[in-house]
Each structure stands twice: as structure tokens, then as C-alpha cells.
Amino acid sequence: MENLPKLDARVRPYQDPSDRPTKLMAFAELMIADAFVIKGIRVLKKAEPGNDEPFVVFPAEKGKGATADRWFDLAHPITAEARNAAIGLILEKYRQLAPAAVAPAPAPF
């Protein structure tokens, strides 16, 4: 088992100003050992009917030229243990948000 550095996360709920349905639920920042931060982490919900369980996506950039159809990670955990710790912390902070901020927006009439 690895010794992981201290992790902390900040999560901000996202509300689409147009009130359109969106998979994006929140943005997150992951602080590592009080010395490094990863911004642009997203909390999304699955697009499967009846399964809106949130999941975490680390920042990525769309390729250019011959690789324009691919996405490339900008920052991400390397080990499974680090990934599980980071994702677990971010989802825990997301679930601690006020229920109104976490609940999906009501469908327009």
C-alpha cells in the first residue's frame, strides 16, 4: 500500500443558466499535499435512464490535426489507489453539497 499525500477537494455545483438538461453537475479542484492543485475536474451524471449516479472526469484536451478525434488527459492519478482516493474524496464532497444544489434541475414544462 502506497503512502498517499494529503488530499483535499473543493466542489462547486453547476447550474446551466439556460435550464437545459445537462450531464455536468459540478466542477472540482483537487489539492495535493497543500502544494499542488488540479483544476477543471468535472462531476458528471450518466446519461442512462434511471442511472444518474455521478462520476468524476479529470481534465482532458481534444487532439489537434491527425488526432482531432481523440481526447488526451492533462492531469490524472497514475495508480489505482490514488485514483480511488481522489475520486472518492471528490464524490464525498459533492454529496455533502446542499441537496438542492445536487438534485437535477426539474424538467421544463
N, CA, C and O atoms as a MOPAC input file, in Angstrom:
PM7 MOZYME 1SCF
protein

 N      0.84100 1    -1.19200 1     0.00000 1
 C      0.00000 1     0.00000 1     0.00000 1
 C      0.88000 1     1.24700 1     0.00000 1
 O      1.83200 1     1.36000 1     0.77200 1
 N      0.54200 1     2.15700 1    -0.86700 1
 C      1.29500 1     3.40400 1    -1.01000 1
 C      0.99500 1     4.37000 1     0.12800 1
 O     -0.05200 1     4.28500 1     0.76900 1
 N      1.90900 1     5.27500 1     0.36700 1
 C      1.64000 1     6.41800 1     1.23100 1
 C      1.20200 1     7.56000 1     0.33800 1
 O      2.01900 1     8.16000 1    -0.36100 1
 N     -0.08100 1     7.85800 1     0.36100 1
 C     -0.58800 1     8.93800 1    -0.47900 1
 C     -0.42500 1    10.26500 1     0.24200 1
 O     -0.54300 1    10.32300 1     1.46600 1
 N     -0.15200 1    11.33900 1    -0.50500 1
 C     -0.07800 1    12.66200 1     0.12500 1
 C     -1.47300 1    13.09500 1     0.57900 1
 O     -2.47900 1    12.51300 1     0.17300 1
 N     -1.51500 1    14.10700 1     1.41200 1
 C     -2.78700 1    14.66500 1     1.87400 1
 C     -3.56100 1    15.19700 1     0.67400 1
 O     -3.01700 1    15.92500 1    -0.15600 1
 N     -4.83300 1    14.82500 1     0.59400 1
 C     -5.70400 1    15.30100 1    -0.48500 1
 C     -6.83200 1    16.12700 1     0.11500 1
 O     -7.32300 1    15.83200 1     1.20500 1
 N     -7.23100 1    17.15700 1    -0.60400 1
 C     -8.40700 1    17.93300 1    -0.25100 1
 C     -9.08700 1    18.31300 1    -1.56000 1
 O     -8.44200 1    18.37400 1    -2.60700 1
 N    -10.36900 1    18.56400 1    -1.49800 1
 C    -11.11000 1    18.90300 1    -2.71400 1
 C    -12.10200 1    20.02200 1    -2.42900 1
 O    -12.63900 1    20.13500 1    -1.32700 1
 N    -12.33100 1    20.83800 1    -3.44100 1
 C    -13.38900 1    21.85100 1    -3.43400 1
 C    -14.30700 1    21.51600 1    -4.59900 1
 O    -13.85100 1    21.24700 1    -5.71000 1
 N    -15.59800 1    21.53800 1    -4.33200 1
 C    -16.58200 1    21.21500 1    -5.36200 1
 C    -17.58600 1    22.34800 1    -5.43900 1
 O    -18.12100 1    22.78900 1    -4.42200 1
 N    -17.84000 1    22.82000 1    -6.66400 1
 C    -18.82200 1    23.88500 1    -6.90400 1
 C    -19.91000 1    23.33600 1    -7.82400 1
 O    -19.61300 1    22.87900 1    -8.92800 1
 N    -21.16900 1    23.37500 1    -7.37900 1
 C    -22.24800 1    22.87800 1    -8.24400 1
 C    -22.36700 1    23.73100 1    -9.50400 1
 O    -22.05100 1    24.92100 1    -9.49700 1
 N    -22.82200 1    23.10900 1   -10.57100 1
 C    -23.02000 1    23.81000 1   -11.83200 1
 C    -24.51400 1    23.86600 1   -12.12800 1
 O    -25.20900 1    22.85300 1   -12.04700 1
 N    -24.99100 1    25.02900 1   -12.46300 1
 C    -26.37900 1    25.20500 1   -12.88800 1
 C    -26.35600 1    25.86500 1   -14.25700 1
 O    -25.89100 1    26.99700 1   -14.38900 1
 N    -26.84300 1    25.18200 1   -15.26300 1
 C    -26.88400 1    25.74800 1   -16.61500 1
 C    -27.83400 1    26.93700 1   -16.60300 1
 O    -29.00800 1    26.78100 1   -16.26700 1
 N    -27.34500 1    28.13000 1   -16.96600 1
 C    -28.21700 1    29.31700 1   -16.92600 1
 C    -29.42400 1    29.21700 1   -17.84800 1
 O    -30.41700 1    29.91400 1   -17.64000 1
 N    -29.35400 1    28.36400 1   -18.85800 1
 C    -30.48900 1    28.23000 1   -19.77000 1
 C    -31.49600 1    27.19400 1   -19.27400 1
 O    -32.54000 1    26.99700 1   -19.89500 1
 N    -31.18500 1    26.52800 1   -18.14900 1
 C    -32.04000 1    25.47800 1   -17.57700 1
 C    -32.24800 1    24.30000 1   -18.52300 1
 O    -33.21700 1    23.55400 1   -18.38000 1
 N    -31.34700 1    24.13000 1   -19.48800 1
 C    -31.40800 1    22.94300 1   -20.34200 1
 C    -30.86800 1    21.74700 1   -19.56600 1
 O    -30.03300 1    21.91800 1   -18.67800 1
 N    -31.32800 1    20.54800 1   -19.88200 1
 C    -30.76200 1    19.36200 1   -19.22400 1
 C    -29.27100 1    19.25000 1   -19.54900 1
 O    -28.85400 1    19.51200 1   -20.67800 1
 N    -28.47700 1    18.86200 1   -18.56100 1
 C    -27.04700 1    18.73300 1   -18.76200 1
 C    -26.51800 1    17.57700 1   -17.93600 1
 O    -27.07100 1    17.26000 1   -16.88400 1
 N    -25.44500 1    16.94200 1   -18.40600 1
 C    -24.79200 1    15.88100 1   -17.63900 1
 C    -23.82200 1    16.46900 1   -16.63000 1
 O    -23.43600 1    15.78800 1   -15.67900 1
 N    -23.41800 1    17.72800 1   -16.81900 1
 C    -22.46300 1    18.37200 1   -15.91800 1
 C    -23.16300 1    18.77100 1   -14.62500 1
 O    -24.11100 1    19.55600 1   -14.63700 1
 N    -22.68800 1    18.22400 1   -13.51100 1
 C    -23.30800 1    18.50400 1   -12.21800 1
 C    -22.47300 1    19.47200 1   -11.37500 1
 O    -23.02300 1    20.26000 1   -10.60600 1
 N    -21.12400 1    19.41200 1   -11.52300 1
 C    -20.26800 1    20.26000 1   -10.68900 1
 C    -18.85700 1    20.31500 1   -11.26600 1
 O    -18.45700 1    19.47600 1   -12.07300 1
 N    -18.11300 1    21.33600 1   -10.82100 1
 C    -16.67900 1    21.43900 1   -11.10400 1
 C    -15.94100 1    21.17700 1    -9.79800 1
 O    -16.45600 1    21.47200 1    -8.71900 1
 N    -14.74000 1    20.62400 1    -9.89300 1
 C    -13.96700 1    20.34100 1    -8.68500 1
 C    -12.50900 1    20.71000 1    -8.89000 1
 O    -12.00100 1    20.75600 1   -10.01000 1
 N    -11.85400 1    20.97100 1    -7.76200 1
 C    -10.40800 1    21.18000 1    -7.71500 1
 C     -9.86100 1    20.18300 1    -6.70800 1
 O    -10.45900 1    19.98000 1    -5.65100 1
 N     -8.73800 1    19.56300 1    -7.02000 1
 C     -8.09900 1    18.60600 1    -6.11700 1
 C     -6.77400 1    19.19200 1    -5.66400 1
 O     -5.89200 1    19.46200 1    -6.48000 1
 N     -6.63700 1    19.38800 1    -4.33900 1
 C     -5.38500 1    19.89800 1    -3.78400 1
 C     -4.57600 1    18.71300 1    -3.27000 1
 O     -5.10100 1    17.84400 1    -2.57500 1
 N     -3.29500 1    18.69000 1    -3.62100 1
 C     -2.41100 1    17.59000 1    -3.26200 1
 C     -1.30300 1    18.13400 1    -2.36400 1
 O     -0.53100 1    19.00400 1    -2.76600 1
 N     -1.24000 1    17.60400 1    -1.13500 1
 C     -0.19400 1    17.93600 1    -0.16200 1
 C     -0.07900 1    19.44200 1     0.07900 1
 O      1.01100 1    19.94000 1     0.35800 1
 N     -1.17300 1    20.15900 1    -0.02500 1
 C     -1.17100 1    21.62000 1     0.17100 1
 C     -0.12800 1    22.32300 1    -0.69900 1
 O      0.32300 1    23.41900 1    -0.36600 1
 N      0.25600 1    21.68900 1    -1.81800 1
 C      1.32200 1    22.26000 1    -2.64800 1
 C      0.98400 1    22.27000 1    -4.13500 1
 O      1.64100 1    22.97300 1    -4.90300 1
 N     -0.02700 1    21.50600 1    -4.56500 1
 C     -0.31600 1    21.36600 1    -5.98200 1
 C     -1.82200 1    21.26900 1    -6.13400 1
 O     -2.49000 1    20.66400 1    -5.29600 1
 N     -2.36700 1    21.85700 1    -7.19600 1
 C     -3.80900 1    21.80400 1    -7.42700 1
 C     -4.08100 1    21.36100 1    -8.86500 1
 O     -3.37100 1    21.74200 1    -9.79600 1
 N     -5.11600 1    20.55600 1    -9.01800 1
 C     -5.61600 1    20.18100 1   -10.34500 1
 C     -6.99500 1    20.80900 1   -10.47000 1
 O     -7.89600 1    20.50400 1    -9.68800 1
 N     -7.15700 1    21.68700 1   -11.45200 1
 C     -8.44000 1    22.35400 1   -11.69800 1
 C     -9.08000 1    21.74400 1   -12.94600 1
 O     -8.41900 1    21.03600 1   -13.70700 1
 N    -10.33900 1    22.01700 1   -13.14500 1
 C    -11.02500 1    21.55500 1   -14.34400 1
 C    -11.54800 1    20.13700 1   -14.24100 1
 O    -11.90000 1    19.53400 1   -15.25500 1
 N    -11.60500 1    19.59100 1   -13.03100 1
 C    -12.20200 1    18.26900 1   -12.82000 1
 C    -13.71200 1    18.45500 1   -12.86100 1
 O    -14.23900 1    19.42900 1   -12.32400 1
 N    -14.40300 1    17.52100 1   -13.50000 1
 C    -15.85900 1    17.64200 1   -13.62800 1
 C    -16.55800 1    16.46100 1   -12.97400 1
 O    -16.06800 1    15.33200 1   -13.00900 1
 N    -17.70600 1    16.73900 1   -12.37900 1
 C    -18.58900 1    15.69400 1   -11.87400 1
 C    -19.75300 1    15.63800 1   -12.84200 1
 O    -20.46500 1    16.62500 1   -13.02800 1
 N    -19.94300 1    14.48300 1   -13.45700 1
 C    -20.99900 1    14.29500 1   -14.44700 1
 C    -21.97500 1    13.23200 1   -13.96400 1
 O    -21.65000 1    12.44200 1   -13.07700 1
 N    -23.17400 1    13.21000 1   -14.55000 1
 C    -24.09700 1    12.11200 1   -14.28300 1
 C    -24.21000 1    11.29500 1   -15.55800 1
 O    -24.11100 1    11.82200 1   -16.66600 1
 N    -24.41800 1    10.01500 1   -15.38000 1
 C    -24.54700 1     9.12600 1   -16.53100 1
 C    -25.81200 1     9.47000 1   -17.29600 1
 O    -26.79900 1     9.92200 1   -16.71600 1
 N    -25.77300 1     9.25200 1   -18.59900 1
 C    -26.91200 1     9.58400 1   -19.45200 1
 C    -27.87200 1     8.40800 1   -19.59100 1
 O    -28.77000 1     8.43100 1   -20.43300 1
 N    -27.68500 1     7.38200 1   -18.76900 1
 C    -28.54500 1     6.20700 1   -18.84400 1
 C    -29.83000 1     6.45800 1   -18.05800 1
 O    -29.77300 1     6.93200 1   -16.92300 1
 N    -30.98300 1     6.14800 1   -18.64000 1
 C    -32.24200 1     6.35100 1   -17.91700 1
 C    -32.24300 1     5.54800 1   -16.61000 1
 O    -31.89700 1     4.36700 1   -16.59400 1
 N    -32.63700 1     6.20800 1   -15.52300 1
 C    -32.70900 1     5.54700 1   -14.23400 1
 C    -31.37700 1     5.41100 1   -13.52100 1
 O    -31.33900 1     4.91400 1   -12.39500 1
 N    -30.27000 1     5.83900 1   -14.14500 1
 C    -28.96000 1     5.75800 1   -13.50900 1
 C    -28.28000 1     7.11100 1   -13.63700 1
 O    -27.54900 1     7.36800 1   -14.59400 1
 N    -28.53000 1     7.96700 1   -12.66100 1
 C    -27.90800 1     9.28600 1   -12.69000 1
 C    -26.80800 1     9.37600 1   -11.63700 1
 O    -26.53400 1    10.45100 1   -11.10300 1
 N    -26.18000 1     8.23500 1   -11.34300 1
 C    -25.07500 1     8.19600 1   -10.38300 1
 C    -23.93200 1     9.07000 1   -10.89100 1
 O    -23.53400 1     8.94500 1   -12.04900 1
 N    -23.39900 1     9.95000 1   -10.04900 1
 C    -22.32000 1    10.83100 1   -10.50000 1
 C    -21.00100 1    10.08400 1   -10.68500 1
 O    -20.74500 1     9.07500 1   -10.02700 1
 N    -20.17200 1    10.59700 1   -11.59100 1
 C    -18.82200 1    10.07600 1   -11.76800 1
 C    -17.89400 1    11.24100 1   -12.05200 1
 O    -18.34300 1    12.33300 1   -12.40100 1
 N    -16.59500 1    11.00500 1   -11.90100 1
 C    -15.59400 1    12.06800 1   -11.97900 1
 C    -14.78500 1    11.93200 1   -13.26000 1
 O    -14.38200 1    10.83200 1   -13.64000 1
 N    -14.54900 1    13.07000 1   -13.92700 1
 C    -13.73800 1    13.11700 1   -15.14300 1
 C    -12.61200 1    14.12800 1   -14.91400 1
 O    -12.85900 1    15.28800 1   -14.58400 1
 N    -11.38000 1    13.66800 1   -15.09300 1
 C    -10.23000 1    14.55400 1   -14.93100 1
 C    -10.04500 1    15.39300 1   -16.19100 1
 O    -10.54500 1    15.01300 1   -17.25000 1
 N     -9.33900 1    16.52700 1   -16.10900 1
 C     -9.21300 1    17.42500 1   -17.25500 1
 C     -8.55100 1    16.75300 1   -18.45500 1
 O     -7.59200 1    15.99500 1   -18.31200 1
 N     -9.07900 1    17.04600 1   -19.62600 1
 C     -8.55200 1    16.48900 1   -20.87700 1
 C     -8.64700 1    17.55800 1   -21.95300 1
 O     -9.40100 1    18.52300 1   -21.83300 1
 N     -7.86200 1    17.36200 1   -23.00800 1
 C     -7.81800 1    18.30700 1   -24.12900 1
 C     -8.02700 1    17.53100 1   -25.42300 1
 O     -7.47700 1    16.44500 1   -25.60500 1
 N     -8.82700 1    18.10000 1   -26.31700 1
 C     -9.07000 1    17.47200 1   -27.61500 1
 C     -7.81000 1    17.58300 1   -28.46600 1
 O     -7.15000 1    18.62200 1   -28.49700 1
 N     -7.49000 1    16.48700 1   -29.15700 1
 C     -6.30300 1    16.47200 1   -30.00300 1
 C     -6.43200 1    17.43400 1   -31.17700 1
 O     -7.51000 1    17.94700 1   -31.47500 1
 N     -5.31200 1    17.65700 1   -31.82300 1
 C     -5.27800 1    18.56000 1   -32.98100 1
 C     -4.73600 1    17.79600 1   -34.18900 1
 O     -4.03100 1    16.79700 1   -34.04600 1
 N     -5.07500 1    18.28000 1   -35.36400 1
 C     -4.55600 1    17.66200 1   -36.58800 1
 C     -5.03700 1    16.23400 1   -36.74900 1
 O     -6.23900 1    15.97200 1   -36.69800 1
 N     -4.10300 1    15.30100 1   -36.94300 1
 C     -4.44300 1    13.90000 1   -37.18900 1
 C     -5.11000 1    13.23800 1   -35.98000 1
 O     -5.74300 1    12.19200 1   -36.12300 1
 N     -4.97500 1    13.83400 1   -34.79600 1
 C     -5.57100 1    13.24000 1   -33.58700 1
 C     -6.78900 1    14.02600 1   -33.11200 1
 O     -7.14700 1    13.95100 1   -31.93700 1
 N     -7.43000 1    14.77800 1   -34.00600 1
 C     -8.55400 1    15.63000 1   -33.63000 1
 C     -9.75400 1    14.83800 1   -33.11800 1
 O    -10.64600 1    15.41700 1   -32.49800 1
 N     -9.79700 1    13.54900 1   -33.35900 1
 C    -10.91900 1    12.72600 1   -32.90500 1
 C    -10.66200 1    12.09000 1   -31.53700 1
 O    -11.47800 1    11.29600 1   -31.07000 1
 N     -9.53500 1    12.42600 1   -30.88400 1
 C     -9.17500 1    11.82500 1   -29.60100 1
 C     -9.05100 1    12.89000 1   -28.51500 1
 O     -8.82400 1    14.06700 1   -28.79400 1
 N     -9.20800 1    12.44500 1   -27.27000 1
 C     -9.01800 1    13.30200 1   -26.10100 1
 C     -7.78300 1    12.82000 1   -25.35700 1
 O     -7.53600 1    11.61700 1   -25.27800 1
 N     -7.00200 1    13.75700 1   -24.80900 1
 C     -5.77300 1    13.43300 1   -24.09700 1
 C     -5.83600 1    14.01300 1   -22.68800 1
 O     -6.14000 1    15.19100 1   -22.50000 1
 N     -5.54300 1    13.16800 1   -21.70300 1
 C     -5.54300 1    13.61000 1   -20.31000 1
 C     -4.49500 1    14.68500 1   -20.09800 1
 O     -3.38000 1    14.59100 1   -20.61000 1
 N     -4.86500 1    15.71700 1   -19.33300 1
 C     -3.91600 1    16.75800 1   -18.95700 1
 C     -3.31200 1    16.46400 1   -17.59300 1
 O     -2.12400 1    16.69600 1   -17.36900 1
 N     -4.12600 1    15.95600 1   -16.68900 1
 C     -3.66700 1    15.60400 1   -15.35000 1
 C     -4.57600 1    14.49900 1   -14.83400 1
 O     -5.79500 1    14.56700 1   -14.99000 1
 N     -3.98500 1    13.48400 1   -14.22100 1
 C     -4.78000 1    12.37600 1   -13.69400 1
 C     -3.93300 1    11.55500 1   -12.73400 1
 O     -2.70600 1    11.57400 1   -12.82600 1
 N     -4.57300 1    10.82700 1   -11.80900 1
 C     -3.82700 1     9.94200 1   -10.92500 1
 C     -3.18700 1     8.80400 1   -11.73000 1
 O     -3.75100 1     8.33700 1   -12.72000 1
 N     -2.02300 1     8.37600 1   -11.29800 1
 C     -1.31100 1     7.32300 1   -12.02500 1
 C     -1.68500 1     5.94200 1   -11.51100 1
 O     -1.86700 1     5.01800 1   -12.30300 1
 N     -1.80100 1     5.78600 1   -10.20100 1
 C     -2.09800 1     4.46200 1    -9.64200 1
 C     -3.59300 1     4.33400 1    -9.35600 1
 O     -4.30300 1     5.32900 1    -9.20800 1
 N     -4.04900 1     3.09500 1    -9.28400 1
 C     -5.45500 1     2.83700 1    -8.96500 1
 C     -5.77900 1     3.34000 1    -7.56300 1
 O     -6.87000 1     3.86300 1    -7.33300 1
 N     -4.85400 1     3.19000 1    -6.63200 1
 C     -5.07100 1     3.65600 1    -5.26000 1
 C     -5.24700 1     5.17700 1    -5.22500 1
 O     -6.14200 1     5.68300 1    -4.54800 1
 N     -4.40700 1     5.89200 1    -5.94100 1
 C     -4.51300 1     7.35300 1    -5.98600 1
 C     -5.80500 1     7.77400 1    -6.67800 1
 O     -6.46500 1     8.71300 1    -6.23500 1
 N     -6.17000 1     7.09000 1    -7.75500 1
 C     -7.41300 1     7.40000 1    -8.47000 1
 C     -8.61500 1     7.18300 1    -7.56300 1
 O     -9.49900 1     8.03700 1    -7.48800 1
 N     -8.65400 1     6.04800 1    -6.87300 1
 C     -9.78100 1     5.75000 1    -5.99200 1
 C     -9.88300 1     6.76200 1    -4.85200 1
 O    -10.98400 1     7.17800 1    -4.49300 1
 N     -8.74000 1     7.16400 1    -4.27700 1
 C     -8.74100 1     8.14700 1    -3.19600 1
 C     -9.24500 1     9.50100 1    -3.69800 1
 O    -10.06500 1    10.13700 1    -3.03700 1
 N     -8.76500 1     9.94300 1    -4.85500 1
 C     -9.16500 1    11.24200 1    -5.40500 1
 C    -10.64500 1    11.24900 1    -5.77700 1
 O    -11.37400 1    12.17100 1    -5.41100 1
 N    -11.08500 1    10.23400 1    -6.49500 1
 C    -12.48700 1    10.16600 1    -6.91700 1
 C    -13.40200 1    10.04800 1    -5.69600 1
 O    -14.44100 1    10.70400 1    -5.63000 1
 N    -13.01600 1     9.21600 1    -4.73600 1
 C    -13.82700 1     9.05700 1    -3.52800 1
 C    -13.98900 1    10.36400 1    -2.77900 1
 O    -15.08700 1    10.69500 1    -2.33100 1
 N    -12.89700 1    11.11400 1    -2.63800 1
 C    -12.94400 1    12.39900 1    -1.93400 1
 C    -13.82200 1    13.40400 1    -2.67900 1
 O    -14.64400 1    14.08400 1    -2.06500 1
 N    -13.65200 1    13.49900 1    -3.98900 1
 C    -14.44000 1    14.45300 1    -4.78000 1
 C    -15.92600 1    14.11100 1    -4.70500 1
 O    -16.75200 1    15.00700 1    -4.52700 1
 N    -16.28100 1    12.82900 1    -4.83800 1
 C    -17.69400 1    12.44700 1    -4.76900 1
 C    -18.25700 1    12.64900 1    -3.36200 1
 O    -19.42700 1    13.00500 1    -3.21400 1
 N    -17.44900 1    12.43000 1    -2.33800 1
 C    -17.88900 1    12.69000 1    -0.96500 1
 C    -18.21100 1    14.17000 1    -0.78300 1
 O    -19.24900 1    14.51400 1    -0.21800 1
 N    -17.32900 1    15.04700 1    -1.25900 1
 C    -17.56300 1    16.49700 1    -1.15100 1
 C    -18.78100 1    16.90300 1    -1.97900 1
 O    -19.54800 1    17.77300 1    -1.56700 1
 N    -18.96300 1    16.28100 1    -3.14000 1
 C    -20.12100 1    16.57000 1    -3.99300 1
 C    -21.41300 1    16.21400 1    -3.26100 1
 O    -22.37700 1    16.97800 1    -3.28200 1
 N    -21.42400 1    15.06100 1    -2.62200 1
 C    -22.63400 1    14.61200 1    -1.92400 1
 C    -22.91500 1    15.43500 1    -0.67200 1
 O    -24.04600 1    15.44800 1    -0.18700 1
 N    -21.90400 1    16.12400 1    -0.14300 1
 C    -22.09700 1    16.97500 1     1.03300 1
 C    -22.72900 1    18.32000 1     0.68500 1
 O    -23.16600 1    19.04800 1     1.57600 1
 N    -22.78000 1    18.65400 1    -0.59700 1
 C    -23.41400 1    19.91200 1    -1.00500 1
 C    -24.87400 1    19.89500 1    -0.59700 1
 O    -25.45400 1    18.83200 1    -0.37600 1
 N    -25.45600 1    21.05700 1    -0.49900 1
 C    -26.88200 1    21.13900 1    -0.18000 1
 C    -27.67300 1    20.29100 1    -1.16500 1
 O    -27.37900 1    20.32000 1    -2.36000 1
 N    -28.67600 1    19.53100 1    -0.70000 1
 C    -29.43500 1    18.67000 1    -1.59900 1
 C    -30.00900 1    19.40300 1    -2.80800 1
 O    -30.09000 1    18.82600 1    -3.89300 1
 N    -30.40300 1    20.65000 1    -2.64300 1
 C    -30.95700 1    21.41500 1    -3.77300 1
 C    -29.91800 1    21.63400 1    -4.84800 1
 O    -30.24500 1    21.65100 1    -6.03400 1
 N    -28.64800 1    21.80500 1    -4.44200 1
 C    -27.57800 1    22.05000 1    -5.41400 1
 C    -27.22300 1    20.77200 1    -6.15000 1
 O    -26.80500 1    20.82300 1    -7.30700 1
 N    -27.38300 1    19.62600 1    -5.50300 1
 C    -27.00900 1    18.35000 1    -6.10000 1
 C    -28.14200 1    17.77000 1    -6.92600 1
 O    -27.89500 1    17.06400 1    -7.90500 1
 N    -29.39200 1    18.05800 1    -6.54400 1
 C    -30.53600 1    17.49500 1    -7.24200 1
 C    -30.59500 1    17.98500 1    -8.68000 1
 O    -30.28300 1    19.14500 1    -8.94900 1
 N    -30.99400 1    17.11300 1    -9.61500 1
 C    -31.11400 1    17.55200 1   -11.00300 1
 C    -32.18100 1    18.64100 1   -11.13900 1
 O    -33.16500 1    18.66300 1   -10.40000 1
 N    -31.96900 1    19.51500 1   -12.06900 1
 C    -32.94400 1    20.58100 1   -12.31700 1
 C    -34.23900 1    19.97200 1   -12.82300 1
 O    -34.20800 1    19.00500 1   -13.58400 1
 N    -35.37400 1    20.51800 1   -12.41800 1
 C    -36.65000 1    19.97100 1   -12.90800 1
 C    -36.79600 1    20.16800 1   -14.41600 1
 O    -36.31500 1    21.15200 1   -14.97900 1
 N    -37.46000 1    19.22400 1   -15.04900 1
 C    -37.67300 1    19.29800 1   -16.49900 1
 C    -38.63300 1    20.43000 1   -16.80700 1
 O    -39.62400 1    20.61000 1   -16.09800 1
 N    -38.35200 1    21.21000 1   -17.86900 1
 C    -39.27500 1    22.29300 1   -18.24100 1
 C    -40.60000 1    21.72100 1   -18.73400 1
 O    -40.65200 1    20.61500 1   -19.27200 1
 N    -41.65000 1    22.48100 1   -18.54500 1
 C    -42.98700 1    22.03500 1   -18.97400 1
 C    -43.18800 1    22.21400 1   -20.43100 1
 O    -44.25600 1    21.89000 1   -20.95100 1

